[in-house]
Amino acid sequence: MNRLLFCVLTVALLFPSSSFGEGGNVNLGPRGLNGLEPHYRSSVLRGWRSFQTSYAKDGVACINCHRSYEEMAAWAGAYPKVQVFDGTPYAVKSLSDVVLEALERHTDLSESSCMKMVDDLVACIAWWGDGQPVTPGFSGAGRPPSQDRAKLEEAVARGRILFKRRGPSSCSSCHSPRPRATEPEKTSMGDSFTTFPRYDVNTRKVVSLKTFLLWHEVKYHLSLDPEDVTDISAYLARLASRRLLRPGTPADGSPPESSGGK
């Protein structure tokens, strides 16, 4: 195990941290594992094990290339964003998309096995980013190329249109984009991005935002394609911009300790 990441895990487990971030935001840092919603905690630990384990003949694991906690802490709040590596398409992608691409290119696992690991790895990465502000498109210290930022803005604009379109099976028929819904029959989505991955009672597992939206698409017959889901995710990330990530938060907003489960 990488010594730095081992120390981070141990310290975060025993001594949850806090500091002040940009704009006066309190950067709470990762919560101790014992403070997480139980299903989410289990997902984080599964992702942690997968991150350290090689699934390739050459013995390389995620941890061999990604050694910086500070770098990875920004990932959860940065996606969807443009990401290109190893000849993958130039497109706006969710963190789930990028993790799946990495598994498909750097492991010897089947596609179905890779897909089963994605949400747990995203849960683990999101935990490292716990308490960080949402910064759509910015996953590092450097400013992204203008072309990448423009492409993300196009995705956000499409996501806004998809979210607000009218119709009985549209997002806006049940959800409000405001931080607090002004219509009692609607659920606010202003902070929803900050709560994923989280345990979903419908699928009975911890899911990333993309997985959750795909399930919604099937259940409510929304006629969305994967690119539409990414665009809506980008719009939700923009709504939550600068808010602090608190993945694993139950859908009703209750404290993790009161959510139950094992």
Summary of the structure (lengths in Angstrom):
residues: 262
radius of gyration: 17.8
end to end distance: 26.6
largest distance: 55.6
contacts: 816
relative contact order: 0.16
helix: 50%
strand: 8%
